[in-house]
Amino acid sequence: MRGAAGIRAGSSPEWARGNDCCREPALFPGGTDADNCPGARTAPRDRPHRPPPLRKALPLHLAAPDRDALRALLRERRAAVSPGSVGFPPRRPGPGRRAAGLSQEQMDLLLDRTPGTYNRFENGQLVTPSAELLTAVATLLRFDEQEWTFLWRLTRREAPPNPLHRDSGLSVPGEWRRAVDGISGALAYINDAEWNLLAHNQEFAALFPGGEPPAKSMRWMLLDPEARDVVLGDWANSWAPVVMPQLRHAVELHPQNTALARLEDDVRRDPVAGPLYAVASAAPIAYPDGTERPINHALYGPGWVTTCVAEPVTSPGARVMLLLYTAGDSLASRSPLGPTPLTS
């Protein structure tokens, strides 16, 4: 008799039967026991198969230059934090520590770690430090986003899973305004992490009826009738499925952000956008970089925009957007192979 999964009652599934000698990963993945275990042909079939042990990731040991870079960064940041600002009493005159900032012993106390833990971390002797420790150290030493990213890449060889600060991406250096304003040949603008418009050039403003771009681009794209019915061509198929997953991802990334939560609530309640959001927001994020979408330009009429997206290094979550407008048919329809990627 077979159960719902098609397995005979009282027996183990195929992957759970075999011989004890099959403890190493299969030489021929997907093959039979005989392919991967010489003793399988003669072994009893009622003995439980023991899957191979999980292989742990190799520990990451820092090279000498990386240890030096880590030590220099952490010492500099420790020296910038006054012990009194984190609850330690002021130092009294007399013998004792003379270096500025927090000591390594004070770091252990603040991090609630056993004595000597921070010393090993600062000297690059703590193999693959945990995300919890990195977050605690970076917060305590008041890292900026660049230092936070550097810390992860140096100690774990990967990018951080999220920004360090909740307000990350809500502002960008003022130089970006000059840079965007000077761009010609593309519709250029900058959004912060809440999709507030921070800067734009004149070519972007000319896209809209009246020459005035919306102050909140995501709210405009999803809720404004002008966007859905006039400017953004084929809104329900070409625009909504691309931008809705981005909104949901931003809400999940910034759960304490009330502006994003309010925007999502308004989208869910909207009779037009709401039903689409219930479906499209659950899809994987369709990053717009390099995509083409139909648009109706206020001055030049129907056409297409090819999107290029960048993120300021010091403001993760903010977006620098370049829209390349093409009148008439899309570039993809004119050249099915598309543009050749840039390589060095």
C-alpha positions, 0 to 999 in steps of 0.5 A: 500500500502506498501513502500520499507521497507514493511510498510503500507503507513500512518502507523508507524512500529511495534516498533513505535506503542504502549502505553504511559505506555511502558516507561520502558525497556521491561521485555521480549525483543522481546515480544509483547506489551502485554508481556511488557505493561499491558495496551497495549491490550486496548490502542489506536493503533494510539498513538506514542510509546515513547521509554524508556529514555536512561540510563546514565552510573553511574558516577565514584567516586574514592575511597580514595586510588585512590584519593591519588594515582592520587594526588601524580602522578599529584603533582609530574609531576606538580613539574617537569615542570618549569613555565618559560618553558610554558610561565610564567614569572620567580618568583621574590624574596619575599612572594608568592608561594615557591613550585616547578613547576606549580601551580593549578591556572596556570594549569587552565590557560594553560588548558583554564578551569574555576578556580578550575577545575584542583584542583577538578581533581587533588583531584579526585573530577571531576567525569569521566573526559573527554578524552580531559581533560586527553589528555591535562593534560598528554601532559602538564605534559609530561607523558610517556606511562605508566603514560598515561595508569595509568591515564586512568585506575585510572580515567575512569577504561579503557585503553586509546584509543590510545598512547599519543605520536605520536612516541610511539612504535618506540623504546623499552628499550635496555634490550629487545635486551638481552632478545630476544637474550637469547631466545631459542626454538623459533624464537624471534624478535621485531618490532617497530610500523613501522615494523622495525626490532629492535632485533632478536635471531639467530633462527629467522635469520636461518629461511631465505635463507642466514640467514639474516632477513629483516629489514622491516618485513611488507614490506617484507611480503607483497611485497617481492617475496621471502616472497610470493613465498618461505618462507610464505606458502599459502601466499594469504590465510594464511598470507595476510588476517592476516597482511593486516588489521594490516597495515591498522589499524596502518595507521589509528592509526598514520595518521601523520606517513609518513613511514606507509603511504608510505608503504600502498601506495606501497602495494596498487600499487603492482599488486599482493598485491594491489587487495588483500589489497583492500578486506582484509584490510577492514576485522576486525583485525585478531590478530595472537596470537596463530594462526598457519600458514604454512612456509618454513624454510630455514634449516628444510623445510616445517612446521608451526609456532604458533605465540605468540605476546606481547607488551612492556608496555612502547612502545605501538605499538611495538611487541615482536614476538615468532614463535614456529616452527613445522616441517611437519603437523600442531599441529592443524591437529594432535590435533583438540582440540588444546592446553589447555589455561593456567589458574591460 
